Amino acid sequence: MAQFQNGATALVHVGFGHFLATDKILALANMSKGTAPIQRLVRDAKKRGNIVDMTTGRKTKTAVITQSGHIVLLAITPEAVAGRVGGRTTRESLTDGE
């Protein structure tokens, strides 16, 4: 699902008018649980200037780690992002046990 036949990169809507390129996503980390290693990654990325905040002032729920080393902060859950990347709705993802 990373690219279309014409070479265009597939984008996924991550809320509030923001989109991410699906072929650049390495990992989705849950920020709601308050895990220290992920919080350290985010703090270090802020110091390096490698953070992209797409929360529009809302609580950060997901940290997306990209191929370029940037960390993108989102206000939607990792399950919702994974469902959108996979082409399914959040409800379908949750009922499948993901």
N, C-alpha and C positions, 0 to 999 in steps of 0.2 A: 504494500500500500504506500510505499515511500514515494514513488514517482508515477506519473501518468505516462501514457505511451508517447506523448509529445515532448517528454523531458521535463515538464513542469513539476515542481515539488508539491506534494500533498500537504495541506494545512489543516490543523485542527483548532476549532474554536475553544478557547480556554476561559471565556467569560469576559463581560464588560467591553466587548469589541476588540479583544486581543486574540491573536492567532499564533500558533507555533508550527514550525516545519516538523513533520513527523519523522523524517529521516535524520534529524539532528538530536533526537531524544535518546539518551543513554539509560537514564534511570529516573524513577519517580519515588520521592521520599515523603513519608507522612510526617508533617510538622505538628500535627495535633497532639501526638503522643509525647512531645517534649523530649525526644531522644537527644542526648548530649553530643554524639558524634556528628549528627546532621546539623545541629546548632553550631558546632565548631566549624564545619564546612562553610556554612552561611556567613558566619562572622569573619572567617579568613577571606572569603570571596569579597565581602564588603570592603575589607582593608585593601585588597588588590584592585578593586574597581571592576570586578567581574560579576556583578549582581544586576539582574534585571527584575525590577519589582512591578508585577502586573496585578497587584492586589487592589489597586485604586483605593487604598486606605482601609481596606477590610482585613480581618484576621488571616494570617498566612496559614494555609492548610497543607500545601504541597510545595516541595522544592524539586524542580526539574533540573537534572544535571545533563548538560549538553556535551556534544563532542568537542566543542571549542574550549571547554573548561568553565564556561559561564554557568551560573546558577540562576534559574528563573523562578521567582516566587509567585504562587498562584493562590487565589482565595477559594478554589474549588478542591474537592477531595481527590486523592490519587485514583480512587476507584472510578470517579467520573471521567477523569482524563483518560484512563486506560480504556474505558468503554467507548469514548469518542474516537480514540485512535483505532480501536478495533472495529469501528463502524456500528457499535451497539449503543443503546441508551444506558444510563446508569442503572435503571431498574432491571434491565435484562442482565447486566453484569452481576448485580448482586444476587439475583435469583439463581444464577449458575454457580454460586458459591465462590466467586472470585473476590 
